[in-house]
């Protein structure tokens, strides 16, 4: 059995990624002729065309597009294998890409990353703070911290700790509206929501088994929970937010928890990684550090 032309597949993946033979050649440190010959060799061995070429641009054919993702995985796996082999003979080094939610990252992840950098001086951390749901595999992240009820997926998730959710309002708001005895008693126009999701209808369960729905159609919608605090403390509405955002305001009395006899389906902090077991030691070092840090301590 003849071995696959791994070099040609790797070069094909680079051309597909960069959109040109010249871009792939520069990225790989090869000549344009070497790149062109490798793709031509692959096309000849397969008996099909992978790129449509004009004098100004190239574009993947239907066959090329169907094979590009697999070729990219082949190249990525080969790079990771070499990185793992190199790291076995020395201290972990290189860059780790980590995605985390904005507020949680600022409040809790930043200090832990600083501790990690002090412990591993040869590792660089590229930290993406965003409340948007990033594509871990597609955007090339090594890991992500997610606060959610994790659905089934191809990603690997390790639960670090539970996260408490609170429905909160200011004392002034409570004085004007009284404490609601059910989520359904709240006027939806008073409840702030997140822009990342459609207007929500959140199902709550009472300690006695009853269920009720809380709708979010308030005057403020934001893509970050911290952005709601000023309006909440000013008595302009109600919101459901996690402990790491509202904890300080609850302690000072600027906000108070309402609907405390009702609960949402539980959510938790998860450490999420792409599928597959092979990863560089620098990534394993960060994952283990996060899992054993104060981030995993119950609140």
SULURWO-V53896 format. One record per residue. N is the residue number from 1. SS is DSSP state (a for helix, b for strand, c for the rest). PHI is phi as a letter, one per 40 degrees, with the letter a starting at -180 (* if undefined). OMEGA is omega as a letter, one per 30 degrees, with the letter a starting at -180 (none if undefined). Layout:
n->N ss->SS phi->PHI omega->OMEGA
n->N ss->SS phi->PHI omega->OMEGA
//
This chain:
n->1 ss->c phi->* omega->l
n->2 ss->c phi->c omega->l
n->3 ss->c phi->c omega->l
n->4 ss->c phi->c omega->l
n->5 ss->c phi->c omega->a
n->6 ss->a phi->d omega->a
n->7 ss->a phi->c omega->a
n->8 ss->a phi->c omega->l
n->9 ss->a phi->c omega->l
n->10 ss->a phi->c omega->l
n->11 ss->a phi->c omega->l
n->12 ss->a phi->d omega->l
n->13 ss->a phi->c omega->a
n->14 ss->a phi->c omega->l
n->15 ss->a phi->c omega->l
n->16 ss->a phi->c omega->a
n->17 ss->a phi->c omega->a
n->18 ss->a phi->c omega->l
n->19 ss->c phi->g omega->l
n->20 ss->c phi->a omega->l
n->21 ss->a phi->c omega->a
n->22 ss->a phi->c omega->l
n->23 ss->a phi->c omega->l
n->24 ss->a phi->c omega->a
n->25 ss->a phi->c omega->l
n->26 ss->a phi->c omega->a
n->27 ss->a phi->c omega->a
n->28 ss->a phi->c omega->a
n->29 ss->c phi->g omega->l
n->30 ss->c phi->b omega->l
n->31 ss->c phi->c omega->l
n->32 ss->a phi->d omega->a
n->33 ss->a phi->c omega->l
n->34 ss->a phi->c omega->l
n->35 ss->a phi->c omega->a
n->36 ss->a phi->c omega->a
n->37 ss->a phi->c omega->a
n->38 ss->a phi->c omega->l
n->39 ss->a phi->c omega->l
n->40 ss->a phi->c omega->l
n->41 ss->a phi->c omega->l
n->42 ss->a phi->c omega->l
n->43 ss->a phi->c omega->a
n->44 ss->a phi->c omega->a
n->45 ss->a phi->c omega->a
n->46 ss->a phi->c omega->a
n->47 ss->c phi->g omega->l
n->48 ss->c phi->a omega->l
n->49 ss->c phi->c omega->a
n->50 ss->c phi->c omega->a
n->51 ss->b phi->b omega->l
n->52 ss->b phi->c omega->a
n->53 ss->b phi->b omega->l
n->54 ss->c phi->b omega->a
n->55 ss->c phi->c omega->a
n->56 ss->c phi->b omega->a
n->57 ss->c phi->a omega->l
n->58 ss->b phi->b omega->l
n->59 ss->b phi->a omega->l
n->60 ss->b phi->c omega->l
n->61 ss->c phi->c omega->l
n->62 ss->a phi->c omega->l
n->63 ss->a phi->c omega->l
n->64 ss->a phi->c omega->a
n->65 ss->a phi->c omega->a
n->66 ss->a phi->c omega->a
n->67 ss->a phi->b omega->a
n->68 ss->a phi->c omega->a
n->69 ss->a phi->c omega->l
n->70 ss->a phi->c omega->l
n->71 ss->a phi->c omega->l
n->72 ss->a phi->c omega->l
n->73 ss->a phi->c omega->l
n->74 ss->a phi->c omega->l
n->75 ss->a phi->c omega->a
n->76 ss->a phi->c omega->l
n->77 ss->a phi->c omega->l
n->78 ss->a phi->c omega->l
n->79 ss->a phi->c omega->l
n->80 ss->a phi->c omega->l
n->81 ss->a phi->c omega->l
n->82 ss->a phi->c omega->l
n->83 ss->a phi->c omega->l
n->84 ss->a phi->c omega->a
n->85 ss->a phi->c omega->l
n->86 ss->a phi->c omega->a
n->87 ss->a phi->c omega->a
n->88 ss->c phi->c omega->a
n->89 ss->c phi->b omega->a
n->90 ss->c phi->a omega->l
n->91 ss->c phi->c omega->l
n->92 ss->c phi->d omega->l
n->93 ss->c phi->a omega->l
n->94 ss->b phi->h omega->a
n->95 ss->b phi->b omega->l
n->96 ss->b phi->b omega->l
n->97 ss->b phi->c omega->a
n->98 ss->b phi->b omega->l
n->99 ss->b phi->b omega->a
n->100 ss->b phi->a omega->l
n->101 ss->c phi->c omega->a
n->102 ss->a phi->d omega->a
n->103 ss->a phi->c omega->l
n->104 ss->a phi->c omega->l
n->105 ss->a phi->c omega->l
n->106 ss->a phi->c omega->a
n->107 ss->a phi->c omega->a
n->108 ss->a phi->b omega->a
n->109 ss->a phi->c omega->a
n->110 ss->a phi->d omega->l
n->111 ss->a phi->c omega->l
n->112 ss->a phi->c omega->l
n->113 ss->a phi->c omega->l
n->114 ss->a phi->c omega->l
n->115 ss->a phi->c omega->l
n->116 ss->a phi->c omega->a
n->117 ss->a phi->c omega->l
n->118 ss->a phi->c omega->a
n->119 ss->a phi->c omega->a
n->120 ss->c phi->b omega->a
n->121 ss->c phi->c omega->a
n->122 ss->c phi->c omega->a
n->123 ss->b phi->b omega->l
n->124 ss->b phi->b omega->l
n->125 ss->b phi->b omega->l
n->126 ss->b phi->b omega->a
n->127 ss->b phi->b omega->l
n->128 ss->b phi->b omega->l
n->129 ss->b phi->c omega->a
n->130 ss->c phi->a omega->l
n->131 ss->c phi->c omega->l
n->132 ss->c phi->c omega->l
n->133 ss->c phi->c omega->a
n->134 ss->c phi->c omega->l
n->135 ss->c phi->c omega->a
n->136 ss->c phi->d omega->a
n->137 ss->c phi->c omega->a
n->138 ss->c phi->c omega->a
n->139 ss->c phi->c omega->l
n->140 ss->c phi->g omega->l
n->141 ss->c phi->c omega->l
n->142 ss->c phi->c omega->a
n->143 ss->b phi->a omega->l
n->144 ss->b phi->a omega->l
n->145 ss->b phi->b omega->a
n->146 ss->b phi->b omega->l
n->147 ss->b phi->b omega->a
n->148 ss->b phi->a omega->l
n->149 ss->c phi->c omega->a
n->150 ss->c phi->c omega->l
n->151 ss->c phi->c omega->l
n->152 ss->c phi->c omega->l
n->153 ss->c phi->a omega->l
n->154 ss->c phi->c omega->l
n->155 ss->c phi->c omega->l
n->156 ss->b phi->c omega->a
n->157 ss->b phi->b omega->l
n->158 ss->b phi->b omega->l
n->159 ss->b phi->c omega->l
n->160 ss->b phi->c omega->l
n->161 ss->b phi->a omega->l
n->162 ss->b phi->c omega->l
n->163 ss->b phi->b omega->a
n->164 ss->c phi->c omega->l
n->165 ss->b phi->b omega->l
n->166 ss->b phi->b omega->l
n->167 ss->b phi->c omega->a
n->168 ss->b phi->b omega->l
n->169 ss->b phi->a omega->l
n->170 ss->c phi->c omega->l
n->171 ss->a phi->d omega->l
n->172 ss->a phi->c omega->l
n->173 ss->a phi->c omega->a
n->174 ss->a phi->c omega->l
n->175 ss->a phi->c omega->a
n->176 ss->a phi->c omega->a
n->177 ss->a phi->b omega->a
n->178 ss->c phi->g omega->a
n->179 ss->c phi->c omega->l
n->180 ss->c phi->c omega->l
n->181 ss->c phi->c omega->l
n->182 ss->c phi->a omega->l
n->183 ss->a phi->d omega->a
n->184 ss->a phi->c omega->l
n->185 ss->a phi->c omega->l
n->186 ss->c phi->c omega->l
n->187 ss->c phi->c omega->a
n->188 ss->a phi->d omega->a
n->189 ss->a phi->c omega->l
n->190 ss->a phi->c omega->a
n->191 ss->b phi->b omega->l
n->192 ss->c phi->c omega->a
n->193 ss->b phi->a omega->a
n->194 ss->b phi->c omega->l
n->195 ss->c phi->c omega->a
n->196 ss->c phi->c omega->a
n->197 ss->c phi->b omega->l
n->198 ss->c phi->c omega->l
n->199 ss->c phi->d omega->a
n->200 ss->c phi->c omega->l
n->201 ss->b phi->b omega->a
n->202 ss->b phi->c omega->a
n->203 ss->b phi->c omega->l
n->204 ss->b phi->b omega->l
n->205 ss->b phi->b omega->l
n->206 ss->b phi->c omega->l
n->207 ss->c phi->d omega->a
n->208 ss->c phi->c omega->l
n->209 ss->c phi->h omega->l
n->210 ss->c phi->c omega->l
n->211 ss->b phi->b omega->l
n->212 ss->b phi->a omega->a
n->213 ss->b phi->b omega->l
n->214 ss->b phi->b omega->l
n->215 ss->b phi->c omega->a
n->216 ss->c phi->b omega->l
n->217 ss->c phi->b omega->a
n->218 ss->c phi->c omega->a
n->219 ss->c phi->c omega->l
n->220 ss->c phi->b omega->l
n->221 ss->b phi->b omega->a
n->222 ss->b phi->a omega->l
n->223 ss->c phi->c omega->l
n->224 ss->c phi->a omega->a
n->225 ss->a phi->c omega->l
n->226 ss->a phi->d omega->a
n->227 ss->a phi->c omega->l
n->228 ss->a phi->c omega->a
n->229 ss->a phi->c omega->a
n->230 ss->a phi->c omega->a
n->231 ss->a phi->c omega->l
n->232 ss->a phi->c omega->a
n->233 ss->a phi->c omega->l
n->234 ss->c phi->c omega->l
n->235 ss->c phi->g omega->a
n->236 ss->c phi->c omega->l
n->237 ss->c phi->i omega->a
n->238 ss->b phi->b omega->l
n->239 ss->b phi->a omega->l
n->240 ss->b phi->b omega->a
n->241 ss->b phi->b omega->a
n->242 ss->b phi->c omega->a
n->243 ss->a phi->d omega->a
n->244 ss->a phi->c omega->l
n->245 ss->a phi->c omega->a
n->246 ss->a phi->c omega->a
n->247 ss->a phi->d omega->l
n->248 ss->a phi->c omega->a
n->249 ss->a phi->c omega->l
n->250 ss->a phi->c omega->a
n->251 ss->a phi->c omega->a
n->252 ss->a phi->c omega->a
n->253 ss->c phi->g omega->l
n->254 ss->c phi->c omega->l
n->255 ss->c phi->b omega->l
n->256 ss->b phi->b omega->l
n->257 ss->b phi->c omega->l
n->258 ss->b phi->b omega->a
n->259 ss->c phi->f omega->a
n->260 ss->c phi->c omega->l
n->261 ss->c phi->c omega->a
n->262 ss->b phi->b omega->a
n->263 ss->b phi->b omega->l
n->264 ss->c phi->c omega->l
n->265 ss->c phi->d omega->a
n->266 ss->c phi->c omega->l
n->267 ss->b phi->b omega->a
n->268 ss->b phi->a omega->l
n->269 ss->b phi->c omega->a
n->270 ss->b phi->b omega->l
n->271 ss->b phi->c omega->a
n->272 ss->b phi->b omega->l
n->273 ss->b phi->b omega->l
n->274 ss->c phi->c omega->l
n->275 ss->c phi->c omega->a
n->276 ss->c phi->h omega->a
n->277 ss->c phi->c omega->a
n->278 ss->c phi->c omega->l
n->279 ss->c phi->a omega->l
n->280 ss->c phi->c omega->a
n->281 ss->a phi->c omega->l
n->282 ss->a phi->c omega->l
n->283 ss->a phi->c omega->l
n->284 ss->a phi->d omega->l
n->285 ss->a phi->c omega->a
n->286 ss->a phi->c omega->a
n->287 ss->a phi->c omega->l
n->288 ss->a phi->c omega->a
n->289 ss->a phi->c omega->l
n->290 ss->a phi->c omega->a
n->291 ss->a phi->c omega->a
n->292 ss->c phi->b omega->a
n->293 ss->c phi->c omega->l
n->294 ss->a phi->c omega->l
n->295 ss->a phi->c omega->a
n->296 ss->a phi->c omega->a
n->297 ss->c phi->c omega->l
n->298 ss->c phi->c omega->a
n->299 ss->c phi->c omega->none
//
